[in-house]
Amino acid sequence: MEKYSEKFKLMLVKEYQEGKLSYKQLAEKHGMKTSSQIKRWVKVFEKFGAEGIMRKKHKETYPVQFKLDVLSFMKRTGSSETETALHFGLTNPPLIASWKKAFHEAGVEGLNKLKGRPSMSDKAKNKKSTEPKEMTYEQKLEKENELLRLEVEYLKKLRAFQIDPDGYLEKHKQRYHLNSKKPSN
C-alpha cells in the first residue's frame, strides 16, 4: 500500500468536505487506484480530527482480549473494518485486517505475537546464552494452559455479548476507550 503524507490526506479530506467532488472523482483527480482510502480518511477525520489521520510517533499495543472483542464485534454486527475501528476508537482500520488474518492463520496465539524485533535488556546483552533453545515440557504446558485460559475467557465474553449485546458494549465501552489511549511501553 502506498504511503501518503499527512498534508496530502488533509488536503483531500478538506477537498471532499467542500462538496464539489465525490470520493471517486477525488481519487481520479489525484491518480489514486481506489477511493476507499479517501473515504476512510474522511471518516477518521470526522471522528478524531486532524490527529486521527496523522502518523503515530509510537506504535500502540493492544491486549489479546481487546483484539478478540474487536473481531467478535465485527463478526456479530457485520460492521466493516472502518466502522468497527471507529466504534472502538481506533484510528487505523487496516490494523483490524491484520488481526483478522493473524487470528485465522494461528488462532488466539497469532494475536499474541509482537511485531518487529524485541529490544534487548541490559541483562540480556551481558548474559551469555546459557538458556536451552527449546521449551521444557513444563513451559509448554504453562503456555498451553495460558492459551486455554484466554480461550475460556473469550468464550465467556462472547456468550455475554450474545445474550445482551447492547448491555455488554455499554459496560465495556469506557474500558476500551481507556485502553486505546494508553501509550505503549
C-alpha positions as CSV (number, residue, x, y, z in Angstrom):
1,M,0.0,0.0,0.0
2,E,1.3,3.4,-0.9
3,K,2.1,5.8,1.9
4,Y,0.6,9.3,1.7
5,S,1.8,12.4,3.6
6,E,-0.4,13.9,6.3
7,K,-0.6,17.1,4.3
8,F,-1.9,15.2,1.3
9,K,-4.5,13.4,3.4
10,L,-5.7,16.6,5.0
11,M,-5.9,18.3,1.6
12,L,-8.1,15.5,0.2
13,V,-10.4,15.5,3.3
14,K,-10.9,19.3,3.0
15,E,-11.5,19.0,-0.7
16,Y,-14.1,16.3,-0.1
17,Q,-15.8,18.3,2.6
18,E,-16.2,21.3,0.2
19,G,-18.7,19.1,-1.5
20,K,-17.6,19.6,-5.1
21,L,-16.1,16.2,-5.8
22,S,-17.1,12.7,-4.8
23,Y,-14.7,10.1,-3.4
24,K,-14.2,8.5,-6.8
25,Q,-13.7,11.9,-8.6
26,L,-11.1,12.9,-6.0
27,A,-9.2,9.5,-6.5
28,E,-9.2,10.0,-10.2
29,K,-8.1,13.6,-9.9
30,H,-5.1,12.7,-7.8
31,G,-4.2,9.4,-9.6
32,M,-5.2,7.0,-6.9
33,K,-6.3,3.5,-7.8
34,T,-9.3,3.4,-5.5
35,S,-11.3,5.9,-3.4
36,S,-11.5,3.7,-0.3
37,Q,-8.6,5.3,1.4
38,I,-10.1,8.8,0.9
39,K,-13.4,7.5,2.4
40,R,-11.5,6.1,5.4
41,W,-9.5,9.3,5.9
42,V,-12.7,11.4,5.9
43,K,-14.5,9.1,8.4
44,V,-11.5,9.1,10.7
45,F,-11.1,12.9,10.4
46,E,-14.8,13.4,11.2
47,K,-14.4,11.2,14.4
48,F,-10.9,12.2,15.6
49,G,-10.0,15.4,13.8
50,A,-6.6,16.0,12.1
51,E,-4.8,13.9,14.7
52,G,-6.7,10.9,13.6
53,I,-5.0,10.8,10.2
54,M,-1.5,11.7,11.4
55,R,1.1,9.1,11.6
56,K,1.7,7.9,15.1
57,K,5.2,8.5,16.7
58,H,4.9,5.2,18.6
59,K,3.1,2.1,17.9
60,E,0.3,1.2,20.3
61,T,-0.1,-2.3,21.6
62,Y,-3.4,-3.8,22.4
63,P,-4.2,-6.8,24.7
64,V,-5.2,-10.0,23.1
65,Q,-8.6,-9.9,24.7
66,F,-9.3,-6.4,23.2
67,K,-8.4,-7.8,19.8
68,L,-10.7,-10.7,20.3
69,D,-13.5,-8.4,21.3
70,V,-13.0,-6.2,18.3
71,L,-13.1,-9.2,15.9
72,S,-16.1,-10.7,17.7
73,F,-18.0,-7.3,17.5
74,M,-17.2,-7.1,13.8
75,K,-18.4,-10.6,13.1
76,R,-21.6,-10.3,15.2
77,T,-22.7,-6.9,13.8
78,G,-21.4,-7.3,10.3
79,S,-19.6,-4.0,10.6
80,S,-16.8,-3.0,8.2
81,E,-13.3,-2.6,9.5
82,T,-13.7,1.2,9.3
83,E,-17.0,1.1,11.3
84,T,-15.5,-1.3,13.8
85,A,-12.4,0.8,14.2
86,L,-14.4,4.0,14.8
87,H,-16.6,2.2,17.3
88,F,-13.6,1.1,19.4
89,G,-11.7,4.4,19.0
90,L,-9.0,3.0,16.6
91,T,-7.6,5.4,14.1
92,N,-6.1,2.7,11.9
93,P,-8.8,0.4,10.4
94,P,-6.3,-1.8,8.4
95,L,-4.9,-2.9,11.8
96,I,-8.1,-4.9,12.3
97,A,-7.5,-6.7,8.9
98,S,-4.1,-7.8,10.2
99,W,-5.6,-9.0,13.5
100,K,-8.2,-10.9,11.5
101,K,-5.6,-12.5,9.3
102,A,-3.4,-13.5,12.3
103,F,-6.4,-15.0,14.0
104,H,-7.4,-17.1,11.0
105,E,-3.9,-18.3,10.5
106,A,-2.8,-19.1,14.0
107,G,-5.8,-18.6,16.3
108,V,-5.5,-16.7,19.6
109,E,-1.8,-17.3,19.6
110,G,-1.5,-15.3,16.4
111,L,-2.9,-12.3,18.1
112,N,-0.3,-12.6,20.9
113,K,2.7,-12.2,18.6
114,L,4.5,-9.0,18.7
115,K,5.7,-7.3,15.5
116,G,9.3,-6.5,15.0
117,R,12.4,-7.4,16.9
118,P,12.1,-7.1,20.7
119,S,14.6,-4.7,22.4
120,M,17.3,-6.4,24.4
121,S,17.5,-5.6,28.1
122,D,20.9,-4.8,29.6
123,K,20.8,-8.1,31.4
124,A,20.2,-10.0,28.2
125,K,23.1,-8.1,26.4
126,N,25.6,-9.0,29.1
127,K,24.4,-12.6,29.7
128,K,25.8,-15.4,27.6
129,S,23.3,-17.8,26.0
130,T,23.0,-20.5,28.7
131,E,19.3,-21.0,28.4
132,P,18.1,-24.0,26.5
133,K,16.8,-23.2,23.0
134,E,13.8,-25.5,23.3
135,M,11.0,-25.0,25.8
136,T,10.8,-27.6,28.6
137,Y,7.8,-29.8,28.9
138,E,6.7,-27.7,31.9
139,Q,7.0,-24.5,29.9
140,K,4.9,-26.0,27.0
141,L,2.2,-26.9,29.5
142,E,2.2,-23.5,31.0
143,K,1.9,-21.9,27.6
144,E,-0.9,-24.3,26.6
145,N,-2.6,-23.5,30.0
146,E,-2.4,-19.8,29.3
147,L,-3.9,-20.2,25.9
148,L,-6.7,-22.3,27.2
149,R,-7.4,-19.6,29.9
150,L,-7.6,-17.0,27.2
151,E,-9.9,-19.1,25.1
152,V,-12.3,-19.7,28.1
153,E,-12.3,-16.0,28.9
154,Y,-13.0,-15.2,25.3
155,L,-15.9,-17.6,25.2
156,K,-17.4,-16.2,28.4
157,K,-17.3,-12.7,26.9
158,L,-18.7,-13.9,23.6
159,R,-21.6,-15.6,25.5
160,A,-22.3,-12.4,27.5
161,F,-22.2,-10.4,24.2
162,Q,-24.6,-12.8,22.5
163,I,-27.1,-12.6,25.4
164,D,-27.1,-8.8,25.7
165,P,-25.0,-7.1,23.0
166,D,-26.0,-3.5,24.0
167,G,-25.5,-4.1,27.7
168,Y,-22.1,-5.7,27.1
169,L,-20.9,-2.9,24.9
170,E,-22.1,-0.2,27.2
171,K,-20.4,-2.0,30.2
172,H,-17.1,-2.3,28.4
173,K,-17.1,0.8,26.3
174,Q,-15.1,3.0,28.7
175,R,-12.5,0.3,29.4
176,Y,-11.8,0.0,25.6
177,H,-11.7,3.8,25.3
178,L,-9.1,3.9,28.1
179,N,-7.1,1.0,26.7
180,S,-6.8,2.6,23.3
181,K,-5.4,5.8,24.8
182,K,-2.6,4.1,26.8
183,P,0.9,4.7,25.5
184,S,2.9,1.6,24.6
185,N,5.9,0.6,26.7
